[in-house]
Structure formats: C-alpha cells, structure tokens
Amino acid sequence: MNQPTFCQCQLLKKLSFVIFIVTSFLTSASVSSGAEEIERSIDELMSSMTLEQKIGQMVQGNITHVTADDVARYYLGSVLNGGGSWPNKRKDSSIYDWLDLADEYYKASIDTSAGGAGIPIIWGTDAVHGHNNVKGATIFPHNVGLGAMRDSDLVESIAEATAREVAVTGLDWVFAPTIAIAKDLRWGRAYESYSDNPRLVGEYSSAMIRGLQGLPGALKDPDRVIATAKHFIGDGGTLKGVDQGDTQLNLADLLEIHGAGYRSAIEAGTQTIMASFNSWNGEKIHGNRQLLTEVLKQDMEFDGFIVGDWDGHGQVAGCTNASCPKAIIAGIDMFMVPKQWKKFLSNTIRQVRAGEVPMPRIDDAVRRILRVKIKAGLFSKGPPSERLLAGNSSLLGSEDHRAIARTAVRDSIVLLKNNGRILPLRGKQNILIGGDGSDNIAKQSGGWTLSWQGNKNSNEDFPGATSIFQGLKQAIEEVGGFVAHAEGDSWQSDFTPDIAVVVFGEDPYAEGVGDREDLLFCDQNSENRRLVSQLREQNIPIVSIMLTGRPLMVNSHINRSDAFVVAWLPGSEGGGVADVLVADETGKPRFDFTGKLPFPWPNTEKNSENPDLPVSSILFERGFGRDYGDDSEVSRNLSTVACERKELKPLIIFNGITRNPFAAYIAESVDNVLAISGSETTLSSGSVSVKIVDGELQEDSRRVSWSGVGESRFFWQASSILDWRDYLDQDAALSVTFMIEKHPEGSVQQEIDCGISCSGTFEMGPTFKAVPKGQWVRSAVPLRCLAKAGADLSQIRAPFVLKTEKKFSITIKDLRVTSDLPKNALLQCD
C-alpha cells in the first residue's frame, strides 16, 4: 500500500481537524458520558486498592534499578529510562530488547496472583527530538532549530513520526515537549527552548501535543503516545541562566511569560505535566502548592497528573530523595525516584499512616494517574509486543520520517552573512569541506542523543543517518563539482580549493553541564583554528557552518567568514543542509533560506551594565535571517573579544569542612545511603563509619573505617552536575591528603562517578598498603587517568568515592582539584 506524501498528510490532518471542530458540539454529550464512565471505572478500581498499591502507583523508578519482580512486589505504577539507560545496559539494544523488557514490566504489573491490583504499568522516555534513546531512530533537529522554522504544521508532523517510532518499541509515554522560554542563553538547556517568544512557544506546544496524542479521543490509537509538557514553571527564566536556579518574578509575570505554553498544552489535552527543578523566588517548584495545585490544577483546570523530575523532590527544603511529604502535599502525583524508590515508597506509606500526608491527597494523585492510564487505553491495549506497530522495524528511521526531518533541517538553518553572494555552492568548483563537525553525526545531533550528554557516540551509532559532509559531497558531485575532506588541518596536496566549508561549534551537552559564564564562543579544537588560518593565508573563501544549541558571541568567526550559516543541532539528516547550500545544475538555488532566528543573536559576551542579566547588546534581532535575494553585506570588522586561557583556581572539596556544593555520604547500595552528620555516622550494618577527628587542628579531619562485613563506600557528591574539562585541559589532578590508620586487607578502589554506566576507577590498595601508618601523605590521581579509565569529566556527580569490602581505616584532611602539585605526589597511569 502506498504511503501518503507529506503534503497529502498535511491536507488530511487539516481536514480531520475541521471535521473535529464541526462535530465537537454534536458529540459533547457523548464525551461527557465517556468521562463519567472513566470516573466510575476509577471508583471501582480504587475501592479495592490497598494503601501500598496506591502509593506504588505514585512511584517511578529507573529501569537500571527496577526489575519485573519489583513491579509485581511493590505495585509500581511506572518506570522510566533516563538518559543513558537502555535494556540490558546496552546502547545498541534492538527494538526487540525494548519490547521484551516492556513486556516483562507489563505482565508483572497486571499479575494479580500475589495480591496486585492488575493496573498496567506506564513507561516514560525522554524522546525530546525523536526516539533519541534508540539506535537507528530518526533524530530530528533540537527545539531551537524548530523554533527557527516557524512552522507548527511541520512540528506536528515531527511529533506524529516520533509517536510512531516510540510505539514500535512498545513504550507509552514521552517526556516531551519542553516548552521553556529561555531568557538567558547561558542556560545549558537553551536548545530545548523553541524561542523566547511566548506566542510561538504556545503554538508549538499545541502542535506537539496534537502530534503525539492525536485529537481528543485518539490517545488509545496504536500510533499515539502520552505527552508531557515540561518543566512547570520558569525553568528558562532563572537568574544568570543557571540550570535548576531561581526564577525571580511576580506571579503575573511568571504566568504571562512562562505559562503561555502550558495553557496551550492543556487546551490541546496534554495528559501529564512535569514539575521543574528550578525555584520560584527562593522556593523549589516541587514543593510549591500555590503553583502546582492552586494555579495548575485549579486555575488552569489541569486534570491529568503531575510527574516530578529526576529526584527533584529531594531538593525541597526538609526533604531527601527518599522522603518528601511536602512535595506530595504540594501536588506532585507521580514521583521520579530513579534509585531510592524503595525507601521513598516505604517512607510515604509510613507518613500516610502517621497522618503526615492526608489520605485525600493520595487518592487524588492515584485518581489522576488512573484517569490517564484509562484514557490512553492501557487497560485494553494488551502486552506491548502485541500492539499494532510493535516491532515494525520499517517504521524506525523510515524514509518517510527521515524526509520530514530533512525538511525540518533545511527550513531551520539561518543565513547570517553571504558577502559577495558566495552561496549557493555551484558545480565545477573545487570545494574543501572540513572542521570537526563536518563528518560528525554525534556533534550535529547534540545532547539527549543515545545518551544523556550525547557524547561518546560515533557515526557508526547512527545507521541510516547522513553527516553534513556526506550530504554536501553528494549534492556537489551531482552538479559536477569536486570535493575533498580536510583531515584535521590538512588536505590532499593536489587539491586546490576554490571555496572551503568549515563546520564547527559546540560539543554535545545536556542540562547544567551546558551552563556558561558568558556567551563568548571559543573553539577548543586547535585543528579547526589552524585550518581556518591556513585558508585565510591562501585567500580561500570560507563558508562557516556553526553547530550550536543557542546564539553565541562569534563575531571573530563571522569576520573571518565570507558566508556564515547557523545550522543549530540538525540531527540525523545532515543532507538538509546541502539542500539549501548547493545550487542545481543551472546554478540556481534548489531551496532558499527560510529560517529566522528564534532568539536575538548577541553582539557581546555578557551584559556590561549588570552581568547577572541577559546580554542586551544585539547583533541580529530575533526574526532575522537572510535569503538568496538579500545582497546586503556584513562588515568584516565586527567588534571582537579575545579568547583567553582560563586561570583556574584549585577547587576545594574538603579541608576541615565540606565545601559547597558538596556533601559527604556513606552507603552500601542505592537503597542504603546515609548523609554524614554529627560527630560520628555509621551505617546500620556497621560496615562503614565516619568520625570527626583532630588532625593538625581541632576537628579538621574525617576518619573513615571499614569493618570488613561487606562492600560499602564513602564519598563526596555534588548537588549539581560538574564539568571539569577545563581542569583536564590544564592537566590537573584530584589530590587527597590522608593518614593511614589501618592498612587495607584487600582491594580499595577510588572512583569518580559521572552518572549511569559512567565511572572511572583507580585501584588504590597497593598505594595505601605502601604508606606508613600515622604519617600525613599527599597523593593525587591525574584527571587524565580517570578519563582514561572511563570517566566523562563533563558530567561529574561524585568526584571522590572510596570503596572496599575488607577492613581498612583512613583519615582524610584535604581533598581538592589542583594543578599545583609536586611530581612525586602524582600517581601514574601511563
């Protein structure tokens, strides 16, 4: 059967919407009757549910820490696969691996043989630019690029394609769309924002919800998934653009600026909304009843459920990851507790029984969750593997879906400069293509791609995808041109370029890892810099293509370029760039530039009057974008700021006291973690203890002792993700000053934790055994050694972990990252 074309799909979609509008009044009585039937079904279900079953529905664990047996035993309502979490812990998991695990969870959830309520589980995934956790899926441009398109119909088509690909793997729920209004582009999630224009964000919010869920009543269809509008509210408005920071506005301004997308999402029928990590005027959103209950549920009449973000409740004052009555009372319905969900569940049950959490609030949360599950047809769809689209490999990364993505790429790229009308590239020319982003699908896709940060990926991880180089090469050769690829800063000696295309920009990042102190872009790739210098020395015209998640201060790069194109983060279909940049055989453009800036483009790196505020000096206003009919030229003398090497001060983690943003813990497992407090802290098993002791000064040290009764660990953890790549560039090391009290009786491992399936481990047992007892010693592990051992230094969570299962005792006086170390203190890994 022939598939409808993209244009035909748009016509059918518009016709369906018109029919829906015409018939909606006639069917209102039927809709009301259906809603009443849903509520009766919920009443019947809840009448027989135990407290344990109800609390289970409110808990969502990560698939790395939840088994099918757990689902049956604890009556869990949901699981998620966080960024970097896959079935079997393998990035290359097939669609059948996803389906198998989805089936296991589903069958466990409906099993009533051991006392379960028979309520199907719901699996959520971060499908934020396509089904981006699954190998072979179509990767669409990130939201910032979609904002440059200004095409809500195309956005809806992207959402529809995403829903189909998610359905192939048997999942029910996506954590998208992000409808943040990014006000300060220093924010590491700016590329998840469509624009700083609330009107456009509102339009896109509706389009994404319609595309994912369908029109009202269509959510049960096999090609639809539950949508999530996120993150409520003000995530893009924090002071200095700090991720998870504080948004300081009065309520009216907060709702006018950051609430527009949520009104649209609710009108479009979004079934879930995710609470935001950020604070509002100093209070964490996860604990704010005024916003979650009074504004969202009551004033905005949202009848779906609110899901928390990754341990977001743990940031509420007086709460931990394992306990937060305040967030329940505030209005969170389902809690994302990736690791410590068992403790959270048991604590919540105890708190309800003790009267700390009112039972009506629990019943309201469970009712909302069941309402969404019934509307989505989870009680009737059957096992994930038996659904209509399940396992249909022809849909994952299909030609039709890639065609939609390619259209989005060519409609989103923005032309800032085209002096001398050097573009489009024409036939019969020698075109050199280089830069570290030219043949790099991971870089052009950005964060939230196959893993949380989007790094550690290669072109082989993207079957069926096209790099920008591959797309340009094919298009240029089709019109009689000649192409060479620069390897680093060099190219074949017998090739004389007429024009060079250099693709460069930001490396992949996600969330707080992408936070910046200013907007000055300094290319860290030295080969890019040398390549551009050689091209300029030889007077070869340069077309620059920038890969970026946000507008940045790049005046020096624009000055060096004859043409400057912003490609954003285009995803898997790099051929869309060539569609616009390469002329046809007659020398005329095949497609014109139509992309317009979704944000203003900065002319300075920071606000000169108040560095806490967003940049106010603008080079190109929002909505700017040239086309081939524009023959105006950009000055080659834009003001510039030199990129200087940062002089990094030592980062002190502990020296008598634990410094912010760190805290110390002991643990046996993810379910048994204890924060260090008071003069002595000991795990209940007695496996490890920490005691405040006098080192050289009063109470300036911590003595950590393992009893040998089982493996346990002591560690310092940061409250937010840390990026230590600058320290790595300066060859710094993690230095610890310690005294051995008892030599280890076995292996002792020092780790640096960088998230799920990410760590660097260094064996310290021999070092500690060789040190005489009772003497202060300073030793340091070079960061390059930890990176070599597998640590991703762009996303550090716990910078120092010591673990052993044997007897051992050590006193620690100082822990810091520094490059100021004698050579004899450095441990070797070469």
Sequence and secondary structure as in RCSB ss.txt:
>XXXX:A:sequence
MNQPTFCQCQLLKKLSFVIFIVTSFLTSASVSSGAEEIERSIDELMSSMTLEQKIGQMVQGNITHVTADDVARYY
LGSVLNGGGSWPNKRKDSSIYDWLDLADEYYKASIDTSAGGAGIPIIWGTDAVHGHNNVKGATIFPHNVGLGAMR
DSDLVESIAEATAREVAVTGLDWVFAPTIAIAKDLRWGRAYESYSDNPRLVGEYSSAMIRGLQGLPGALKDPDRV
IATAKHFIGDGGTLKGVDQGDTQLNLADLLEIHGAGYRSAIEAGTQTIMASFNSWNGEKIHGNRQLLTEVLKQDM
EFDGFIVGDWDGHGQVAGCTNASCPKAIIAGIDMFMVPKQWKKFLSNTIRQVRAGEVPMPRIDDAVRRILRVKIK
AGLFSKGPPSERLLAGNSSLLGSEDHRAIARTAVRDSIVLLKNNGRILPLRGKQNILIGGDGSDNIAKQSGGWTL
SWQGNKNSNEDFPGATSIFQGLKQAIEEVGGFVAHAEGDSWQSDFTPDIAVVVFGEDPYAEGVGDREDLLFCDQN
SENRRLVSQLREQNIPIVSIMLTGRPLMVNSHINRSDAFVVAWLPGSEGGGVADVLVADETGKPRFDFTGKLPFP
WPNTEKNSENPDLPVSSILFERGFGRDYGDDSEVSRNLSTVACERKELKPLIIFNGITRNPFAAYIAESVDNVLA
ISGSETTLSSGSVSVKIVDGELQEDSRRVSWSGVGESRFFWQASSILDWRDYLDQDAALSVTFMIEKHPEGSVQQ
EIDCGISCSGTFEMGPTFKAVPKGQWVRSAVPLRCLAKAGADLSQIRAPFVLKTEKKFSITIKDLRVTSDLPKNA
LLQCD
>XXXX:A:secstr
     HHHHHHHHHHHHHHHHHHHTTTHHHHHHHHHHHHHHHHHHHHT  HHHHHHHTEEEEGGG  HHHHHHHT
  EEEE TT  GGG TT  HHHHHHHHHHHHHHHH  TTS      EEEE  SSSSTTSTT      HHHHHHH 
 HHHHHHHHHHHHHHHHHTT  EE   B     STTSTTGGG S S HHHHHHHHHHHHHHHH STT TTSTT  
B EEEEETTGGG GGG TT EE   HHHHHHHHSHHHHHHHHTT  EEEE SSEETTEEGGG HIIIIIIIIIIS
   SEEE  TTGGGGSTT BTTB HHHHHHT  BEE SS HHHHHHHHHHHHHTTSS HHHHHHHHHHHHHHHHH
TTTTTS  GGGSTTTT TTTTT HHHHHHHHHHHHHH EEEEEGGG  SB TT EEEEESTTTT HHHHH SSSS
SSS  S  GGGSTT B HHHHHHHHHHHTT EEEE BTTB  TT   SEEEEEEE     GGGG  SS B     
HHHHHHHHHHHHTT  EEEEEE SS  B HHHHHH SEEEEEE  TTBTHHHHHHHBB TTSSBSS      SS 
EESSSS SS TTS    EEE TT  B TT      S              EEEESSSB TTEEEEEEEETTEEEE
  SSEEE TTSSEEEEEE SSSTT EEEEEE SSS EEEEEEESS B  HHHHHTT EEEEEEEEEE  SS  EE
EEE STT EEEEE HHHHHHS TT EEEEEEEHHHHHHTT  TTSBSEEEEEEESS EEEEEEEEEEES   GGG
B    
